[in-house]
Amino acid sequence: MLSLRRPEPEARIELMPLIDVIFLILTFFIYAMVLMVQVDVMPVPMESYISGESADPIPATSITLDLNGQVYLGQEPVEVGQMLPAIEKLLVEKPDTVIYLVLAAGEGEIDRGPILTTLWDHLRESGIEIKLVGSPPESVPANTSTTDITP
């Protein structure tokens, strides 16, 4: 008797489409990583001089006010009332330290305005120079002027 069924074809895994998909995914991730790096500096070739010296890094620390109202000096939590003595102690150890005031972006459950004004008032009264840290504005309106505010 004659068989009417055809034999089952042998199952095969084709590697070429798999390799194509892997290279496509790899290309996507490499391109995405390249676009994540934002370079705002124009590359300029630097001259070398015989009398040149390496630049010494300036020590810096930050006063950070997070979303929960906690204040940090560097990475250590500090009470607002104890901030001035902690900064003065830091400036005695490293007098040329630059201090940055950083406010965490976003809205927290606590009103950080009074904490910020109290902190700013204490630092301004002591005569310590504080620099504010923030991101640049999307666009500056034409009728607004920028002023330098120092404590």
N, CA, C and O atoms as a GROMACS GRO file, in nm:
protein
  604
    1MET      N    1   0.083  -0.115   0.000
    1MET     CA    2   0.000   0.000   0.000
    1MET      C    3   0.088   0.123   0.000
    1MET      O    4   0.194   0.126   0.063
    2LEU      N    5   0.044   0.224  -0.070
    2LEU     CA    6   0.119   0.346  -0.091
    2LEU      C    7   0.087   0.447   0.020
    2LEU      O    8  -0.030   0.468   0.052
    3SER      N    9   0.189   0.510   0.079
    3SER     CA   10   0.170   0.607   0.187
    3SER      C   11   0.136   0.743   0.128
    3SER      O   12   0.207   0.793   0.040
    4LEU      N   13   0.027   0.805   0.177
    4LEU     CA   14  -0.014   0.936   0.128
    4LEU      C   15   0.044   1.052   0.209
    4LEU      O   16   0.037   1.167   0.166
    5ARG      N   17   0.100   1.024   0.319
    5ARG     CA   18   0.159   1.128   0.403
    5ARG      C   19   0.302   1.156   0.361
    5ARG      O   20   0.379   1.067   0.327
    6ARG      N   21   0.332   1.284   0.366
    6ARG     CA   22   0.470   1.322   0.338
    6ARG      C   23   0.551   1.313   0.467
    6ARG      O   24   0.497   1.330   0.576
    7PRO      N   25   0.676   1.287   0.454
    7PRO     CA   26   0.758   1.285   0.577
    7PRO      C   27   0.770   1.427   0.634
    7PRO      O   28   0.776   1.524   0.558
    8GLU      N   29   0.772   1.438   0.766
    8GLU     CA   30   0.787   1.568   0.834
    8GLU      C   31   0.923   1.627   0.798
    8GLU      O   32   1.025   1.558   0.800
    9PRO      N   33   0.923   1.758   0.764
    9PRO     CA   34   1.053   1.818   0.736
    9PRO      C   35   1.134   1.830   0.866
    9PRO      O   36   1.078   1.846   0.974
   10GLU      N   37   1.261   1.821   0.851
   10GLU     CA   38   1.350   1.827   0.966
   10GLU      C   39   1.353   1.970   1.020
   10GLU      O   40   1.373   2.064   0.943
   11ALA      N   41   1.335   1.988   1.150
   11ALA     CA   42   1.336   2.122   1.210
   11ALA      C   43   1.478   2.178   1.210
   11ALA      O   44   1.574   2.110   1.246
   12ARG      N   45   1.488   2.304   1.167
   12ARG     CA   46   1.619   2.368   1.160
   12ARG      C   47   1.612   2.505   1.227
   12ARG      O   48   1.509   2.573   1.221
   13ILE      N   49   1.717   2.543   1.286
   13ILE     CA   50   1.728   2.678   1.342
   13ILE      C   51   1.820   2.756   1.250
   13ILE      O   52   1.938   2.724   1.234
   14GLU      N   53   1.764   2.860   1.190
   14GLU     CA   54   1.843   2.943   1.100
   14GLU      C   55   1.918   3.046   1.183
   14GLU      O   56   1.856   3.121   1.259
   15LEU      N   57   2.049   3.051   1.168
   15LEU     CA   58   2.130   3.142   1.248
   15LEU      C   59   2.144   3.281   1.185
   15LEU      O   60   2.164   3.378   1.258
   16MET      N   61   2.133   3.293   1.056
   16MET     CA   62   2.154   3.423   0.992
   16MET      C   63   2.050   3.527   1.038
   16MET      O   64   2.090   3.638   1.071
   17PRO      N   65   1.921   3.496   1.042
   17PRO     CA   66   1.827   3.597   1.094
   17PRO      C   67   1.853   3.631   1.240
   17PRO      O   68   1.836   3.746   1.281
   18LEU      N   69   1.893   3.533   1.319
   18LEU     CA   70   1.923   3.556   1.459
   18LEU      C   71   2.042   3.650   1.473
   18LEU      O   72   2.039   3.742   1.554
   19ILE      N   73   2.146   3.629   1.395
   19ILE     CA   74   2.264   3.716   1.398
   19ILE      C   75   2.227   3.857   1.352
   19ILE      O   76   2.276   3.954   1.408
   20ASP      N   77   2.141   3.869   1.251
   20ASP     CA   78   2.098   4.001   1.205
   20ASP      C   79   2.025   4.076   1.316
   20ASP      O   80   2.048   4.196   1.335
   21VAL      N   81   1.938   4.008   1.386
   21VAL     CA   82   1.863   4.074   1.494
   21VAL      C   83   1.957   4.116   1.607
   21VAL      O   84   1.942   4.226   1.661
   22ILE      N   85   2.052   4.033   1.642
   22ILE     CA   86   2.148   4.066   1.748
   22ILE      C   87   2.229   4.189   1.709
   22ILE      O   88   2.249   4.278   1.792
   23PHE      N   89   2.277   4.195   1.585
   23PHE     CA   90   2.353   4.313   1.542
   23PHE      C   91   2.266   4.438   1.538
   23PHE      O   92   2.314   4.547   1.567
   24LEU      N   93   2.141   4.424   1.503
   24LEU     CA   94   2.050   4.537   1.503
   24LEU      C   95   2.030   4.591   1.645
   24LEU      O   96   2.034   4.712   1.666
   25ILE      N   97   2.010   4.503   1.740
   25ILE     CA   98   1.994   4.544   1.880
   25ILE      C   99   2.123   4.606   1.931
   25ILE      O  100   2.119   4.708   2.000
   26LEU      N  101   2.237   4.547   1.900
   26LEU     CA  102   2.366   4.601   1.941
   26LEU      C  103   2.387   4.741   1.885
   26LEU      O  104   2.432   4.831   1.956
   27THR      N  105   2.354   4.760   1.758
   27THR     CA  106   2.367   4.892   1.695
   27THR      C  107   2.277   4.993   1.763
   27THR      O  108   2.318   5.107   1.786
   28PHE      N  109   2.154   4.954   1.796
   28PHE     CA  110   2.062   5.044   1.865
   28PHE      C  111   2.118   5.088   1.999
   28PHE      O  112   2.115   5.207   2.030
   29PHE      N  113   2.171   4.995   2.079
   29PHE     CA  114   2.223   5.031   2.211
   29PHE      C  115   2.349   5.117   2.200
   29PHE      O  116   2.365   5.210   2.279
   30ILE      N  117   2.435   5.089   2.107
   30ILE     CA  118   2.554   5.173   2.089
   30ILE      C  119   2.514   5.314   2.050
   30ILE      O  120   2.568   5.411   2.102
   31TYR      N  121   2.420   5.327   1.957
   31TYR     CA  122   2.375   5.459   1.913
   31TYR      C  123   2.306   5.533   2.028
   31TYR      O  124   2.325   5.653   2.044
   32ALA      N  125   2.228   5.462   2.109
   32ALA     CA  126   2.162   5.525   2.223
   32ALA      C  127   2.264   5.574   2.325
   32ALA      O  128   2.246   5.682   2.382
   33MET      N  129   2.371   5.499   2.348
   33MET     CA  130   2.475   5.542   2.442
   33MET      C  131   2.548   5.666   2.391
   33MET      O  132   2.582   5.754   2.469
   34VAL      N  133   2.571   5.673   2.262
   34VAL     CA  134   2.639   5.789   2.205
   34VAL      C  135   2.552   5.913   2.222
   34VAL      O  136   2.604   6.021   2.251
   35LEU      N  137   2.421   5.899   2.204
   35LEU     CA  138   2.332   6.014   2.218
   35LEU      C  139   2.312   6.056   2.363
   35LEU      O  140   2.272   6.170   2.388
   36MET      N  141   2.339   5.968   2.459
   36MET     CA  142   2.323   6.004   2.599
   36MET      C  143   2.432   6.097   2.648
   36MET      O  144   2.411   6.170   2.745
   37VAL      N  145   2.547   6.097   2.586
   37VAL     CA  146   2.657   6.182   2.627
   37VAL      C  147   2.635   6.320   2.565
   37VAL      O  148   2.628   6.335   2.444
   38GLN      N  149   2.624   6.420   2.653
   38GLN     CA  150   2.601   6.556   2.605
   38GLN      C  151   2.730   6.634   2.625
   38GLN      O  152   2.777   6.652   2.737
   39VAL      N  153   2.786   6.679   2.516
   39VAL     CA  154   2.911   6.753   2.521
   39VAL      C  155   2.879   6.899   2.495
   39VAL      O  156   2.831   6.935   2.387
   40ASP      N  157   2.907   6.984   2.594
   40ASP     CA  158   2.882   7.127   2.581
   40ASP      C  159   3.012   7.205   2.561
   40ASP      O  160   3.009   7.328   2.556
   41VAL      N  161   3.122   7.136   2.550
   41VAL     CA  162   3.251   7.203   2.541
   41VAL      C  163   3.305   7.187   2.399
   41VAL      O  164   3.302   7.078   2.342
   42MET      N  165   3.353   7.295   2.346
   42MET     CA  166   3.413   7.289   2.213
   42MET      C  167   3.556   7.239   2.227
   42MET      O  168   3.633   7.294   2.306
   43PRO      N  169   3.594   7.136   2.152
   43PRO     CA  170   3.730   7.084   2.166
   43PRO      C  171   3.832   7.184   2.112
   43PRO      O  172   3.822   7.232   1.999
   44VAL      N  173   3.930   7.213   2.194
   44VAL     CA  174   4.034   7.308   2.157
   44VAL      C  175   4.167   7.240   2.184
   44VAL      O  176   4.190   7.190   2.294
   45PRO      N  177   4.256   7.239   2.084
   45PRO     CA  178   4.389   7.182   2.110
   45PRO      C  179   4.466   7.272   2.206
   45PRO      O  180   4.470   7.394   2.188
   46MET      N  181   4.525   7.212   2.306
   46MET     CA  182   4.598   7.287   2.407
   46MET      C  183   4.747   7.289   2.373
   46MET      O  184   4.805   7.188   2.333
   47GLU      N  185   4.806   7.406   2.389
   47GLU     CA  186   4.950   7.421   2.370
   47GLU      C  187   5.021   7.369   2.494
   47GLU      O  188   4.966   7.376   2.605
   48SER      N  189   5.140   7.318   2.478
   48SER     CA  190   5.219   7.277   2.593
   48SER      C  191   5.334   7.377   2.609
   48SER      O  192   5.397   7.418   2.512
   49TYR      N  193   5.358   7.414   2.735
   49TYR     CA  194   5.461   7.513   2.765
   49TYR      C  195   5.560   7.453   2.864
   49TYR      O  196   5.525   7.371   2.948
   50ILE      N  197   5.683   7.496   2.852
   50ILE     CA  198   5.788   7.447   2.941
   50ILE      C  199   5.760   7.491   3.084
   50ILE      O  200   5.782   7.414   3.178
   51SER      N  201   5.711   7.614   3.101
   51SER     CA  202   5.687   7.667   3.235
   51SER      C  203   5.551   7.627   3.291
   51SER      O  204   5.514   7.670   3.400
   52GLY      N  205   5.476   7.544   3.219
   52GLY     CA  206   5.341   7.507   3.262
   52GLY      C  207   5.340   7.418   3.384
   52GLY      O  208   5.431   7.338   3.406
   53GLU      N  209   5.236   7.434   3.465
   53GLU     CA  210   5.216   7.352   3.584
   53GLU      C  211   5.076   7.293   3.579
   53GLU      O  212   4.986   7.349   3.517
   54SER      N  213   5.059   7.182   3.643
   54SER     CA  214   4.927   7.122   3.651
   54SER      C  215   4.838   7.208   3.739
   54SER      O  216   4.884   7.265   3.838
   55ALA      N  217   4.712   7.217   3.702
   55ALA     CA  218   4.617   7.293   3.782
   55ALA      C  219   4.580   7.213   3.906
   55ALA      O  220   4.547   7.095   3.898
   56ASP      N  221   4.585   7.279   4.019
   56ASP     CA  222   4.545   7.214   4.143
   56ASP      C  223   4.393   7.220   4.154
   56ASP      O  224   4.333   7.326   4.134
   57PRO      N  225   4.331   7.109   4.184
   57PRO     CA  226   4.185   7.113   4.198
   57PRO      C  227   4.145   7.194   4.320
   57PRO      O  228   4.208   7.186   4.425
   58ILE      N  229   4.040   7.272   4.305
   58ILE     CA  230   3.990   7.353   4.416
   58ILE      C  231   3.897   7.265   4.498
   58ILE      O  232   3.804   7.205   4.443
   59PRO      N  233   3.919   7.257   4.629
   59PRO     CA  234   3.828   7.176   4.710
   59PRO      C  235   3.690   7.240   4.712
   59PRO      O  236   3.676   7.363   4.721
   60ALA      N  237   3.589   7.157   4.704
   60ALA     CA  238   3.451   7.205   4.704
   60ALA      C  239   3.365   7.111   4.787
   60ALA      O  240   3.393   6.992   4.798
   61THR      N  241   3.261   7.168   4.843
   61THR     CA  242   3.161   7.088   4.914
   61THR      C  243   3.025   7.149   4.885
   61THR      O  244   3.014   7.262   4.837
   62SER      N  245   2.922   7.074   4.916
   62SER     CA  246   2.788   7.123   4.888
   62SER      C  247   2.701   7.115   5.012
   62SER      O  248   2.716   7.026   5.096
   63ILE      N  249   2.610   7.210   5.020
   63ILE     CA  250   2.502   7.205   5.118
   63ILE      C  251   2.379   7.166   5.038
   63ILE      O  252   2.336   7.240   4.950
   64THR      N  253   2.322   7.050   5.068
   64THR     CA  254   2.212   6.998   4.990
   64THR      C  255   2.085   6.995   5.074
   64THR      O  256   2.086   6.948   5.188
   65LEU      N  257   1.977   7.046   5.017
   65LEU     CA  258   1.846   7.040   5.081
   65LEU      C  259   1.761   6.944   4.998
   65LEU      O  260   1.724   6.975   4.885
   66ASP      N  261   1.731   6.825   5.056
   66ASP     CA  262   1.658   6.724   4.978
   66ASP      C  263   1.507   6.746   4.986
   66ASP      O  264   1.461   6.840   5.051
   67LEU      N  265   1.432   6.660   4.922
   67LEU     CA  266   1.287   6.676   4.913
   67LEU      C  267   1.217   6.661   5.048
   67LEU      O  268   1.108   6.713   5.067
   68ASN      N  269   1.279   6.590   5.141
   68ASN     CA  270   1.219   6.568   5.272
   68ASN      C  271   1.254   6.677   5.372
   68ASN      O  272   1.212   6.671   5.487
   69GLY      N  273   1.333   6.778   5.329
   69GLY     CA  274   1.371   6.887   5.419
   69GLY      C  275   1.498   6.859   5.496
   69GLY      O  276   1.536   6.941   5.580
   70GLN      N  277   1.565   6.749   5.472
   70GLN     CA  278   1.690   6.716   5.539
   70GLN      C  279   1.803   6.795   5.474
   70GLN      O  280   1.810   6.805   5.351
   71VAL      N  281   1.892   6.850   5.555
   71VAL     CA  282   2.005   6.929   5.506
   71VAL      C  283   2.132   6.847   5.524
   71VAL      O  284   2.154   6.786   5.628
   72TYR      N  285   2.214   6.846   5.419
   72TYR     CA  286   2.340   6.772   5.421
   72TYR      C  287   2.455   6.867   5.394
   72TYR      O  288   2.444   6.958   5.312
   73LEU      N  289   2.566   6.848   5.463
   73LEU     CA  290   2.691   6.915   5.432
   73LEU      C  291   2.782   6.807   5.376
   73LEU      O  292   2.827   6.719   5.449
   74GLY      N  293   2.807   6.815   5.246
   74GLY     CA  294   2.874   6.705   5.178
   74GLY      C  295   2.776   6.589   5.172
   74GLY      O  296   2.673   6.598   5.107
   75GLN      N  297   2.809   6.479   5.241
   75GLN     CA  298   2.718   6.364   5.246
   75GLN      C  299   2.669   6.336   5.387
   75GLN      O  300   2.600   6.237   5.411
   76GLU      N  301   2.706   6.425   5.480
   76GLU     CA  302   2.667   6.406   5.620
   76GLU      C  303   2.543   6.489   5.652
   76GLU      O  304   2.541   6.609   5.623
   77PRO      N  305   2.439   6.429   5.711
   77PRO     CA  306   2.323   6.508   5.752
   77PRO      C  307   2.359   6.601   5.868
   77PRO      O  308   2.426   6.560   5.962
   78VAL      N  309   2.314   6.726   5.858
   78VAL     CA  310   2.343   6.827   5.959
   78VAL      C  311   2.214   6.904   5.987
   78VAL      O  312   2.138   6.932   5.895
   79GLU      N  313   2.191   6.938   6.113
   79GLU     CA  314   2.077   7.022   6.149
   79GLU      C  315   2.104   7.163   6.101
   79GLU      O  316   2.220   7.205   6.093
   80VAL      N  317   1.998   7.239   6.070
   80VAL     CA  318   2.013   7.375   6.018
   80VAL      C  319   2.087   7.462   6.119
   80VAL      O  320   2.172   7.542   6.081
   81GLY      N  321   2.057   7.447   6.248
   81GLY     CA  322   2.124   7.526   6.351
   81GLY      C  323   2.271   7.492   6.366
   81GLY      O  324   2.348   7.576   6.412
   82GLN      N  325   2.312   7.373   6.328
   82GLN     CA  326   2.452   7.331   6.341
   82GLN      C  327   2.530   7.348   6.210
   82GLN      O  328   2.648   7.314   6.203
   83MET      N  329   2.465   7.402   6.106
   83MET     CA  330   2.530   7.415   5.976
   83MET      C  331   2.646   7.514   5.980
   83MET      O  332   2.754   7.486   5.928
   84LEU      N  333   2.625   7.630   6.042
   84LEU     CA  334   2.728   7.733   6.044
   84LEU      C  335   2.855   7.686   6.116
   84LEU      O  336   2.964   7.704   6.062
   85PRO      N  337   2.846   7.625   6.235
   85PRO     CA  338   2.969   7.574   6.297
   85PRO      C  339   3.037   7.465   6.214
   85PRO      O  340   3.160   7.457   6.210
   86ALA      N  341   2.958   7.381   6.148
   86ALA     CA  342   3.017   7.275   6.065
   86ALA      C  343   3.091   7.334   5.946
   86ALA      O  344   3.198   7.286   5.910
   87ILE      N  345   3.034   7.438   5.884
   87ILE     CA  346   3.101   7.502   5.770
   87ILE      C  347   3.226   7.574   5.816
   87ILE      O  348   3.330   7.567   5.750
   88GLU      N  349   3.217   7.644   5.930
   88GLU     CA  350   3.336   7.715   5.981
   88GLU      C  351   3.448   7.616   6.013
   88GLU      O  352   3.565   7.645   5.989
   89LYS      N  353   3.412   7.501   6.068
   89LYS     CA  354   3.513   7.398   6.096
   89LYS      C  355   3.576   7.350   5.966
   89LYS      O  356   3.698   7.331   5.959
   90LEU      N  357   3.495   7.330   5.863
   90LEU     CA  358   3.545   7.288   5.733
   90LEU      C  359   3.637   7.393   5.672
   90LEU      O  360   3.741   7.360   5.615
   91LEU      N  361   3.600   7.521   5.685
   91LEU     CA  362   3.681   7.629   5.628
   91LEU      C  363   3.811   7.650   5.706
   91LEU      O  364   3.908   7.700   5.649
   92VAL      N  365   3.814   7.613   5.833
   92VAL     CA  366   3.939   7.620   5.909
   92VAL      C  367   4.037   7.515   5.857
   92VAL      O  368   4.156   7.541   5.843
   93GLU      N  369   3.984   7.394   5.827
   93GLU     CA  370   4.069   7.287   5.775
   93GLU      C  371   4.114   7.315   5.632
   93GLU      O  372   4.230   7.294   5.599
   94LYS      N  373   4.022   7.363   5.548
   94LYS     CA  374   4.052   7.392   5.407
   94LYS      C  375   3.995   7.530   5.375
   94LYS      O  376   3.879   7.540   5.333
   95PRO      N  377   4.073   7.636   5.393
   95PRO     CA  378   4.018   7.772   5.379
   95PRO      C  379   3.974   7.810   5.238
   95PRO      O  380   3.890   7.898   5.222
   96ASP      N  381   4.026   7.745   5.136
   96ASP     CA  382   3.989   7.782   4.998
   96ASP      C  383   3.877   7.696   4.942
   96ASP      O  384   3.859   7.690   4.821
   97THR      N  385   3.800   7.630   5.029
   97THR     CA  386   3.690   7.545   4.986
   97THR      C  387   3.576   7.630   4.930
   97THR      O  388   3.536   7.730   4.990
   98VAL      N  389   3.525   7.589   4.814
   98VAL     CA  390   3.409   7.655   4.754
   98VAL      C  391   3.285   7.580   4.801
   98VAL      O  392   3.282   7.457   4.802
   99ILE      N  393   3.182   7.656   4.842
   99ILE     CA  394   3.061   7.594   4.896
   99ILE      C  395   2.946   7.621   4.799
   99ILE      O  396   2.920   7.735   4.761
  100TYR      N  397   2.878   7.514   4.761
  100TYR     CA  398   2.765   7.521   4.669
  100TYR      C  399   2.638   7.487   4.745
  100TYR      O  400   2.637   7.395   4.827
  101LEU      N  401   2.531   7.560   4.718
  101LEU     CA  402   2.401   7.531   4.776
  101LEU      C  403   2.316   7.463   4.670
  101LEU      O  404   2.290   7.519   4.564
  102VAL      N  405   2.274   7.339   4.700
  102VAL     CA  406   2.201   7.257   4.602
  102VAL      C  407   2.063   7.228   4.659
  102VAL      O  408   2.049   7.185   4.773
  103LEU      N  409   1.961   7.251   4.577
  103LEU     CA  410   1.825   7.221   4.614
  103LEU      C  411   1.778   7.106   4.526
  103LEU      O  412   1.782   7.117   4.404
  104ALA      N  413   1.735   6.996   4.588
  104ALA     CA  414   1.689   6.881   4.510
  104ALA      C  415   1.568   6.921   4.427
  104ALA      O  416   1.477   6.986   4.477
  105ALA      N  417   1.567   6.881   4.301
  105ALA     CA  418   1.456   6.914   4.211
  105ALA      C  419   1.336   6.829   4.243
  105ALA      O  420   1.349   6.710   4.273
  106GLY      N  421   1.220   6.887   4.237
  106GLY     CA  422   1.096   6.814   4.259
  106GLY      C  423   1.018   6.872   4.374
  106GLY      O  424   1.061   6.968   4.439
  107GLU      N  425   0.903   6.813   4.397
  107GLU     CA  426   0.817   6.859   4.505
  107GLU      C  427   0.808   6.751   4.611
  107GLU      O  428   0.776   6.636   4.581
  108GLY      N  429   0.838   6.789   4.734
  108GLY     CA  430   0.828   6.695   4.844
  108GLY      C  431   0.702   6.721   4.924
  108GLY      O  432   0.622   6.808   4.891
  109GLU      N  433   0.685   6.645   5.030
  109GLU     CA  434   0.568   6.660   5.114
  109GLU      C  435   0.583   6.776   5.211
  109GLU      O  436   0.484   6.820   5.271
  110ILE      N  437   0.705   6.825   5.228
  110ILE     CA  438   0.733   6.930   5.324
  110ILE      C  439   0.767   7.060   5.250
  110ILE      O  440   0.824   7.056   5.142
  111ASP      N  441   0.731   7.173   5.309
  111ASP     CA  442   0.763   7.303   5.251
  111ASP      C  443   0.908   7.337   5.286
  111ASP      O  444   0.941   7.358   5.402
  112ARG      N  445   0.994   7.341   5.185
  112ARG     CA  446   1.136   7.364   5.208
  112ARG      C  447   1.172   7.512   5.209
  112ARG      O  448   1.286   7.547   5.237
  113GLY      N  449   1.077   7.599   5.178
  113GLY     CA  450   1.104   7.743   5.173
  113GLY      C  451   1.158   7.799   5.303
  113GLY      O  452   1.262   7.865   5.301
  114PRO      N  453   1.091   7.776   5.418
  114PRO     CA  454   1.143   7.829   5.544
  114PRO      C  455   1.282   7.773   5.579
  114PRO      O  456   1.365   7.845   5.634
  115ILE      N  457   1.306   7.648   5.547
  115ILE     CA  458   1.437   7.589   5.576
  115ILE      C  459   1.544   7.659   5.492
  115ILE      O  460   1.651   7.692   5.542
  116LEU      N  461   1.512   7.681   5.364
  116LEU     CA  462   1.607   7.746   5.274
  116LEU      C  463   1.635   7.889   5.316
  116LEU      O  464   1.750   7.932   5.317
  117THR      N  465   1.531   7.964   5.351
  117THR     CA  466   1.553   8.104   5.390
  117THR      C  467   1.630   8.114   5.521
  117THR      O  468   1.714   8.203   5.536
  118THR      N  469   1.602   8.025   5.615
  118THR     CA  470   1.676   8.025   5.741
  118THR      C  471   1.823   7.992   5.717
  118THR      O  472   1.912   8.058   5.770
  119LEU      N  473   1.847   7.891   5.637
  119LEU     CA  474   1.983   7.852   5.604
  119LEU      C  475   2.056   7.964   5.533
  119LEU      O  476   2.170   7.997   5.567
  120TRP      N  477   1.991   8.024   5.434
  120TRP     CA  478   2.051   8.133   5.357
  120TRP      C  479   2.081   8.252   5.449
  120TRP      O  480   2.186   8.316   5.435
  121ASP      N  481   1.990   8.283   5.542
  121ASP     CA  482   2.008   8.396   5.633
  121ASP      C  483   2.128   8.374   5.722
  121ASP      O  484   2.209   8.465   5.742
  122HIS      N  485   2.142   8.252   5.778
  122HIS     CA  486   2.257   8.222   5.865
  122HIS      C  487   2.389   8.234   5.788
  122HIS      O  488   2.486   8.290   5.839
  123LEU      N  489   2.391   8.182   5.666
  123LEU     CA  490   2.516   8.184   5.588
  123LEU      C  491   2.549   8.325   5.542
  123LEU      O  492   2.666   8.363   5.541
  124ARG      N  493   2.449   8.402   5.505
  124ARG     CA  494   2.472   8.540   5.460
  124ARG      C  495   2.524   8.625   5.576
  124ARG      O  496   2.615   8.706   5.558
  125GLU      N  497   2.467   8.606   5.694
  125GLU     CA  498   2.507   8.684   5.811
  125GLU      C  499   2.652   8.654   5.849
  125GLU      O  500   2.722   8.742   5.900
  126SER      N  501   2.697   8.532   5.826
  126SER     CA  502   2.835   8.495   5.862
  126SER      C  503   2.937   8.544   5.760
  126SER      O  504   3.057   8.546   5.788
  127GLY      N  505   2.890   8.584   5.640
  127GLY     CA  506   2.982   8.635   5.538
  127GLY      C  507   3.044   8.526   5.452
  127GLY      O  508   3.137   8.554   5.376
  128ILE      N  509   2.995   8.404   5.462
  128ILE     CA  510   3.048   8.294   5.382
  128ILE      C  511   2.988   8.303   5.242
  128ILE      O  512   2.867   8.318   5.227
  129GLU      N  513   3.073   8.294   5.139
  129GLU     CA  514   3.025   8.301   5.002
  129GLU      C  515   2.968   8.166   4.961
  129GLU      O  516   3.034   8.063   4.970
  130ILE      N  517   2.844   8.170   4.916
  130ILE     CA  518   2.773   8.049   4.876
  130ILE      C  519   2.735   8.064   4.728
  130ILE      O  520   2.690   8.170   4.686
  131LYS      N  521   2.754   7.959   4.652
  131LYS     CA  522   2.717   7.959   4.511
  131LYS      C  523   2.599   7.866   4.492
  131LYS      O  524   2.598   7.753   4.542
  132LEU      N  525   2.498   7.913   4.419
  132LEU     CA  526   2.379   7.832   4.394
  132LEU      C  527   2.403   7.740   4.274
  132LEU      O  528   2.470   7.779   4.178
  133VAL      N  529   2.349   7.620   4.281
  133VAL     CA  530   2.361   7.524   4.174
  133VAL      C  531   2.222   7.499   4.116
  133VAL      O  532   2.126   7.479   4.190
  134GLY      N  533   2.213   7.500   3.984
  134GLY     CA  534   2.087   7.473   3.918
  134GLY      C  535   2.112   7.442   3.772
  134GLY      O  536   2.225   7.450   3.724
  135SER      N  537   2.007   7.406   3.703
  135SER     CA  538   2.022   7.378   3.561
  135SER      C  539   1.991   7.506   3.484
  135SER      O  540   1.917   7.591   3.533
  136PRO      N  541   2.047   7.521   3.364
  136PRO     CA  542   2.019   7.642   3.287
  136PRO      C  543   1.874   7.646   3.243
  136PRO      O  544   1.812   7.542   3.222
  137PRO      N  545   1.819   7.766   3.229
  137PRO     CA  546   1.679   7.775   3.187
  137PRO      C  547   1.662   7.731   3.044
  137PRO      O  548   1.756   7.736   2.964
  138GLU      N  549   1.541   7.688   3.012
  138GLU     CA  550   1.512   7.645   2.874
  138GLU      C  551   1.534   7.761   2.778
  138GLU      O  552   1.599   7.745   2.675
  139SER      N  553   1.480   7.878   2.812
  139SER     CA  554   1.502   7.998   2.733
  139SER      C  555   1.487   8.118   2.824
  139SER      O  556   1.404   8.117   2.916
  140VAL      N  557   1.565   8.219   2.800
  140VAL     CA  558   1.560   8.340   2.881
  140VAL      C  559   1.469   8.439   2.810
  140VAL      O  560   1.494   8.474   2.694
  141PRO      N  561   1.363   8.487   2.876
  141PRO     CA  562   1.276   8.586   2.812
  141PRO      C  563   1.355   8.712   2.778
  141PRO      O  564   1.450   8.747   2.849
  142ALA      N  565   1.315   8.780   2.672
  142ALA     CA  566   1.389   8.896   2.623
  142ALA      C  567   1.382   9.014   2.718
  142ALA      O  568   1.477   9.092   2.724
  143ASN      N  569   1.273   9.030   2.794
  143ASN     CA  570   1.259   9.146   2.880
  143ASN      C  571   1.314   9.125   3.020
  143ASN      O  572   1.299   9.214   3.104
  144THR      N  573   1.377   9.012   3.049
  144THR     CA  574   1.433   8.986   3.181
  144THR      C  575   1.583   9.009   3.177
  144THR      O  576   1.650   8.971   3.081
  145SER      N  577   1.632   9.070   3.282
  145SER     CA  578   1.777   9.088   3.292
  145SER      C  579   1.829   8.998   3.402
  145SER      O  580   1.760   8.974   3.501
  146THR      N  581   1.949   8.949   3.384
  146THR     CA  582   2.009   8.863   3.486
  146THR      C  583   2.098   8.949   3.575
  146THR      O  584   2.171   9.035   3.526
  147THR      N  585   2.091   8.926   3.705
  147THR     CA  586   2.173   9.000   3.799
  147THR      C  587   2.251   8.901   3.883
  147THR      O  588   2.208   8.788   3.903
  148ASP      N  589   2.365   8.945   3.931
  148ASP     CA  590   2.450   8.862   4.014
  148ASP      C  591   2.412   8.889   4.159
  148ASP      O  592   2.427   9.001   4.208
  149ILE      N  593   2.362   8.787   4.227
  149ILE     CA  594   2.322   8.801   4.366
  149ILE      C  595   2.420   8.723   4.450
  149ILE      O  596   2.434   8.602   4.436
  150THR      N  597   2.489   8.794   4.538
  150THR     CA  598   2.583   8.728   4.629
  150THR      C  599   2.538   8.754   4.771
  150THR      O  600   2.492   8.864   4.802
  151PRO      N  601   2.552   8.654   4.857
  151PRO     CA  602   2.508   8.674   4.996
  151PRO      C  603   2.600   8.766   5.070
  151PRO      O  604   2.578   8.793   5.188
   0.00000   0.00000   0.00000
